[in-house]
Amino acid sequence: MKLSRLLSNTHKEWPADTVSKSHGFLVKGGYIRQVTSGIYSYLPLAQMISLKIIKIIREEMNNIDCTEVLLPVVMPRELWEESGRYDSISDELLRFEDRTGHGMVLGMTHEEAVVHLARTEATTYTKYPFAVFQIQTKFRDEVRSRGGLIRTREFLMKDAYSFHTTQESLDEYYQKCYDAYFRIFKRVGLKNFIAVESDTGMMGGMGAHEFMLLCDIGEDSLAICPNCGYSANVEVAKGIIEKNDTVAADLIEEVDTPGVKTIEQLQELLSLPKERLIKACVFDVAGSNKPLIVFIKGDLEVNEAKLKKVVNAEIKPRAAQENDGICYGFVGPMGLELNKFDVIYDISLKDGNNMVCGANKLNKHLVGVNVKDLNVKEFKDIYKANADMLCPICEEVHLNISHGIEIGNIFKLGDKYTKAMHMTYTAANGKEETPIMGCYGIGVGRLMASVLEEHNDDHGPIWPISIAPFCIHIVAIKYHDEKVNEYANKLYKELSLKYDVVLDDRDLSAGVQFADADLIGAPVRLIISAKSIANNEIEIVTRDKSVCKKVTTANIISEIETIVDKLRKEYGKE
């Protein structure tokens, strides 16, 4: 391609309202343009990268016997009612009516659609196991889209679905996808990524992993053991909670705590560590008219993702209300009218002695509370892991809490969708059975942005050669010069037979040409000028500055081949 023909405009200044490097460079470099919140148009550079990522994904999916289909973006509400998600998912699912008044949805994910397809085709055990994938547009009406392509409302996604007759078969294919994802992420150029255990969330099922690019701007918090490699999203992570070795108290005493409503204020007033305090958190639970009160050690936080799984419903912190029987700021487990509330105790409180809690009276707390005297029937794991905890596996070192961008996810769905949607097959013994499923997703745009988060400098992207929009960028300084024009075009035509090449054929200053070349980020740059032609040499510079040398015109092709081959080997096959 000649740069004068590229529909794209670069910008000198860093764009306003960008919160990540990838967002800033994609806008500044003329890759994307925002249409509205969380919705972007791709210009040619972004589309070139997207198609190369898709090519890699297709190859790896085909390698694990996953065949491609295409499911509809728009679905009738009945499919989502079958699965139960039409009502269970809140505003993220975009619902609308067609011109006949029929309820429809825009697909944010395609479990319902793929079960609808598969249940008409896979009616006998001889069809199993099988897997299909698609690369399709999704729409999820995110409350807070941010970071450019990192979190959008409309996005292109590879989603795959596998169907099985046994758990062993699902486990085997799940591992194949797990391994394929590592190959995909390595081939697109990512280095600092890991797989972590994760919450199944609205997808449901019995197990999941997220693939995370470790990155400071990542919204997800990850618990990682530097010793044994244990890793999990904080939403599901465990840690060893320090045992309470305090001697049991003989007497409970009510103390005055005027205006003391927070754990920090209580700690300061009583000069006690937070571990000796019982924190109360109050929630509203969808579908319940009872407030939920959660008790947890004062140095810990309630993990809302874990709590949602325990109550099997959506939750939100309850705002203080008058006349609801709750003494906000002074809530404790003793003296509660249990018929008015649901109560959950976190496992961190087990064996707690000589604790302090609210007295359910204004400006009063209780000192000397032993948890064993509360007659708790069951403790739940609803704490949020933190860096003060030891690893739950090796029990030797403290967890590291890092940030990450989710670049892919895989789920063992089990029969959540197939059972709800009455998908069956005839087994070898003639009986009707329900198959089980797995699903596996990668967001193409987010993956592009994530690669850019890892591969950049102060001047722009440093695209890995496997997904770069162009492999070679020819910078022709003073293109109008007859000799520069003639040689640049000759080299451009010859290299284009083998590589993706862009020729800067614009009569602009060298400074502008180099700045734009940095924003395009091609791995190999050739600099041609009247002086270099006169000296029969061309300057070769790699975008990462690892190579910068002058090569004779007679050897230029062979030198380029050597450099490109070396770069390709770094990322596996192109």
SVG drawing of the C-alpha trace seen along z (x, -y; Angstrom):
<svg xmlns="http://www.w3.org/2000/svg" viewBox="-47 -19 76 69">
<polyline fill="none" stroke="black" stroke-width="0.4" points="0.0,0.0 1.1,-3.6 0.6,-5.8 -1.0,-8.6 -3.9,-6.2 -4.5,-5.2 -7.7,-6.5 -6.3,-7.6 -5.1,-10.8 -2.5,-10.9 -2.4,-13.6 0.5,-15.4 -0.9,-15.8 -1.9,-13.1 -5.7,-12.8 -7.9,-14.0 -10.0,-11.6 -7.8,-8.5 -7.1,-6.4 -4.6,-3.9 -1.6,-3.9 -3.3,-1.6 -6.4,-3.9 -4.2,-7.0 -2.0,-5.4 -4.9,-3.9 -6.6,-7.3 -3.4,-9.3 -2.2,-6.8 -5.5,-6.8 -6.5,-3.2 -9.9,-3.8 -12.5,-6.6 -15.2,-6.7 -18.8,-6.7 -20.4,-6.9 -19.6,-5.6 -18.0,-2.2 -18.5,-1.9 -15.7,-2.4 -15.1,-2.3 -12.0,-0.5 -9.9,-2.3 -7.6,-0.3 -4.7,0.1 -6.9,1.6 -8.7,3.8 -5.4,5.2 -4.3,6.1 -7.7,7.6 -7.7,9.8 -4.2,11.1 -5.3,11.9 -8.3,13.7 -6.1,15.7 -4.0,16.9 -7.1,17.8 -8.7,19.7 -5.5,21.8 -5.3,22.7 -9.0,23.5 -8.8,25.7 -5.8,27.5 -8.0,28.7 -10.8,29.9 -13.1,26.9 -15.1,26.0 -16.4,22.6 -20.1,21.5 -21.9,18.2 -24.7,17.5 -27.1,14.6 -26.5,11.3 -30.2,10.8 -32.2,13.5 -35.8,13.9 -36.4,13.5 -37.8,17.0 -34.3,18.5 -33.1,16.5 -36.2,17.3 -35.5,21.0 -32.1,20.6 -33.5,18.4 -31.1,15.5 -33.6,13.2 -34.7,12.2 -31.6,13.0 -29.3,10.7 -29.9,7.0 -29.3,4.0 -26.2,5.4 -28.5,7.4 -30.1,5.1 -33.7,6.0 -36.0,4.5 -39.0,5.2 -39.1,5.7 -41.8,4.0 -44.3,6.7 -43.9,6.1 -42.0,9.4 -39.3,9.3 -35.8,9.6 -32.3,9.4 -28.8,8.4 -26.4,11.2 -23.9,10.5 -22.9,14.1 -24.2,17.1 -24.8,20.1 -28.5,20.0 -28.0,19.7 -25.4,22.5 -27.6,24.9 -30.6,24.0 -28.4,25.0 -26.8,28.1 -29.9,29.7 -31.3,30.2 -28.0,31.6 -26.5,33.7 -29.3,36.0 -27.2,39.2 -24.2,40.2 -22.2,40.8 -22.0,37.0 -20.1,36.5 -17.8,35.0 -17.8,31.9 -16.8,28.3 -17.7,25.2 -16.5,21.6 -17.5,18.3 -16.0,14.8 -19.0,12.5 -20.0,9.1 -21.4,8.9 -23.1,6.1 -23.0,5.8 -24.4,2.6 -21.6,2.0 -22.3,-0.5 -18.7,-1.8 -16.9,-1.4 -13.3,-2.5 -9.8,-2.2 -10.7,-2.3 -10.9,1.2 -10.1,2.7 -13.8,2.4 -16.4,1.6 -20.1,2.1 -19.8,3.5 -17.0,5.9 -15.8,8.7 -15.2,12.0 -14.2,15.5 -16.4,17.7 -16.2,21.5 -18.5,24.2 -17.8,27.9 -20.4,30.6 -19.7,33.9 -21.3,37.0 -18.9,37.4 -17.1,35.2 -13.8,36.9 -14.4,35.8 -15.1,32.2 -12.0,32.1 -9.9,33.4 -11.1,30.8 -11.0,28.0 -7.3,28.7 -6.8,28.6 -8.4,25.2 -6.3,24.1 -3.1,25.1 -4.4,23.5 -4.9,20.2 -1.3,20.2 -0.2,20.7 -2.5,17.9 -1.3,15.4 2.3,16.2 1.8,16.0 0.2,12.5 3.3,11.4 2.2,11.3 4.8,12.3 3.7,11.3 0.4,13.3 -0.9,16.1 -3.9,18.2 -5.8,17.9 -8.8,19.6 -11.8,17.4 -15.5,16.9 -18.0,18.4 -20.1,15.3 -23.3,15.0 -22.0,17.8 -22.6,20.3 -21.0,23.8 -18.6,25.7 -15.2,24.2 -13.4,21.5 -10.0,19.9 -9.2,16.4 -6.1,15.6 -4.7,12.3 -2.1,9.9 -0.3,8.6 -0.6,4.8 -1.0,1.9 -4.1,0.5 -5.9,3.9 -9.2,3.7 -9.0,7.3 -7.1,8.0 -5.1,11.3 -3.7,13.3 -0.4,14.9 2.0,16.9 5.6,16.2 6.7,19.5 4.5,22.3 2.7,20.5 -0.8,20.5 -2.9,17.9 -6.5,16.9 -8.7,13.9 -9.3,12.3 -13.0,12.9 -12.4,16.6 -8.9,16.6 -8.2,18.2 -5.6,17.5 -4.6,18.7 -6.2,16.5 -4.1,15.9 -5.5,17.8 -6.8,15.9 -4.8,17.1 -6.5,14.8 -7.7,16.5 -11.5,16.8 -13.1,14.0 -15.1,14.8 -17.4,11.8 -19.1,9.7 -19.1,6.0 -21.1,3.3 -19.0,0.1 -19.9,-3.4 -18.7,-4.2 -20.3,-7.5 -20.3,-8.2 -17.9,-5.3 -19.4,-3.7 -16.3,-2.4 -13.7,0.3 -11.0,-2.3 -12.7,-4.5 -13.3,-1.5 -9.7,-0.4 -8.4,-3.8 -10.8,-4.1 -10.2,-0.7 -6.5,-0.3 -7.2,3.1 -6.0,4.7 -8.6,5.0 -8.5,8.8 -10.2,8.6 -13.1,6.7 -16.2,8.1 -17.3,6.1 -21.0,6.1 -21.9,5.4 -25.6,5.1 -26.8,6.1 -30.0,6.2 -30.5,9.5 -32.5,9.7 -35.8,11.6 -35.6,11.3 -37.5,8.9 -35.1,9.5 -31.8,7.6 -28.7,9.8 -26.2,9.1 -22.7,10.5 -20.2,10.7 -16.5,10.9 -13.2,10.1 -12.5,6.4 -9.2,6.6 -10.9,8.3 -13.3,7.2 -16.4,9.1 -15.9,10.6 -19.1,9.7 -18.5,12.3 -18.2,15.1 -21.2,13.8 -23.3,13.8 -22.6,17.5 -23.5,18.3 -26.9,16.6 -27.3,17.5 -28.6,14.0 -27.6,10.4 -26.6,8.3 -25.9,4.7 -24.8,2.8 -27.9,1.6 -28.3,-2.1 -29.2,-3.0 -33.0,-3.2 -35.1,-4.3 -37.4,-1.9 -36.0,1.3 -34.7,2.7 -31.0,2.2 -28.9,0.0 -26.5,-1.1 -22.9,-1.5 -23.5,0.6 -24.7,3.9 -23.6,7.1 -24.6,10.7 -26.0,10.7 -29.5,9.5 -30.5,9.5 -34.1,10.3 -33.2,13.2 -36.7,13.5 -36.2,10.1 -32.8,10.8 -30.7,13.3 -27.3,13.7 -24.0,15.2 -20.7,15.6 -17.4,15.6 -15.0,18.4 -12.5,15.9 -14.5,15.6 -14.3,19.3 -12.7,19.8 -12.5,16.1 -12.1,15.2 -12.5,12.0 -13.9,10.1 -15.6,6.7 -18.9,6.2 -21.8,3.9 -24.4,4.1 -27.4,3.3 -27.8,0.2 -26.9,-3.4 -23.4,-4.3 -22.8,-0.9 -20.4,2.0 -19.8,5.3 -16.3,6.4 -15.4,10.0 -17.5,11.9 -16.5,15.5 -17.7,16.7 -18.2,20.2 -20.9,18.8 -22.9,17.5 -24.0,21.0 -23.1,20.4 -24.3,23.4 -22.1,22.8 -19.3,20.5 -19.0,19.5 -15.9,18.5 -16.8,14.9 -13.6,13.0 -11.5,11.3 -7.9,12.6 -5.2,10.0 -1.4,9.6 -1.3,10.3 -2.4,13.9 -0.1,16.9 -0.6,18.9 -3.3,21.6 -1.2,24.2 2.4,24.0 1.6,22.1 5.1,20.6 5.0,17.1 2.5,14.2 0.4,13.7 1.2,11.0 -1.9,8.9 -1.4,7.8 -3.6,6.2 -4.5,7.8 -6.4,7.3 -8.6,10.3 -7.6,11.4 -9.5,14.7 -11.7,17.0 -12.8,20.7 -15.7,22.2 -16.9,25.7 -20.6,25.0 -21.8,28.5 -25.5,29.0 -26.6,25.4 -27.8,24.6 -28.4,28.0 -30.7,29.0 -32.6,25.8 -33.1,25.8 -34.1,29.5 -31.2,30.6 -30.9,34.4 -29.2,37.1 -29.9,40.8 -27.1,42.7 -25.7,46.1 -28.1,47.9 -31.1,46.1 -31.8,43.8 -32.2,40.0 -29.3,38.1 -28.4,34.5 -25.0,33.4 -22.6,31.1 -20.8,28.1 -17.7,26.0 -17.3,22.5 -14.2,20.5 -13.9,16.8 -11.3,14.3 -12.1,10.6 -10.3,9.6 -10.3,5.9 -9.3,6.2 -6.5,8.6 -5.2,6.0 -5.2,3.3 -3.6,5.6 -0.7,6.3 -0.3,2.6 -0.2,2.1 2.8,4.4 4.5,3.4 5.1,-0.4 7.5,-3.2 7.0,-6.9 6.5,-7.4 4.0,-4.7 3.3,-1.0 6.0,1.6 3.8,4.3 5.0,7.9 5.6,9.0 2.8,11.6 0.1,9.0 1.7,5.8 -0.4,4.0 2.7,3.8 5.8,5.9 8.0,3.3 7.7,-0.5 9.6,-2.3 10.3,-5.9 11.2,-7.7 12.6,-11.1 11.8,-13.8 9.8,-11.3 9.5,-13.9 13.2,-13.4 13.4,-11.3 16.0,-8.9 14.3,-8.4 11.0,-7.9 12.4,-5.4 14.3,-3.3 11.6,-3.4 9.0,-2.1 11.3,0.6 12.0,1.8 8.3,1.5 7.2,3.7 9.8,6.3 9.2,6.6 5.4,6.6 5.6,9.9 6.6,11.5 5.7,9.1 3.0,6.6 4.7,3.3 3.8,-0.3 5.5,-3.0 5.5,-6.6 5.0,-8.4 4.0,-11.7 6.0,-14.9 6.3,-15.8 9.2,-16.6 11.3,-13.7 10.2,-14.5 6.6,-14.0 7.4,-10.8 9.3,-9.3 6.7,-10.3 4.0,-8.6 6.2,-5.6 6.5,-5.3 2.7,-5.4 2.2,-2.8 4.8,-0.6 6.0,1.7 8.7,4.0 11.2,3.2 11.8,-0.3 13.8,-1.2 15.0,-4.7 15.7,-5.9 17.1,-9.3 19.0,-10.9 22.2,-10.6 21.8,-7.0 21.1,-6.1 24.2,-8.0 26.2,-5.9 24.4,-2.6 23.2,-1.9 19.9,-1.8 19.4,-2.3 17.5,0.5 16.0,-0.2 13.8,2.1 10.9,0.5 12.3,1.8 15.7,0.2 17.5,3.6 18.8,3.3 20.1,0.0 22.5,0.3 23.3,-0.6 23.2,2.1 24.4,2.0 21.6,1.9 23.0,5.2 22.4,7.0 19.3,5.2 16.8,8.0 18.8,10.8 19.4,8.6 15.6,7.9 14.8,11.6 17.3,12.4 15.8,9.9 12.2,10.8 12.8,14.5 14.4,13.9 11.4,11.8 8.9,14.4 10.7,17.2 10.2,15.2 6.4,15.4 6.1,18.9 4.6,19.4 3.0,16.3"/>
</svg>
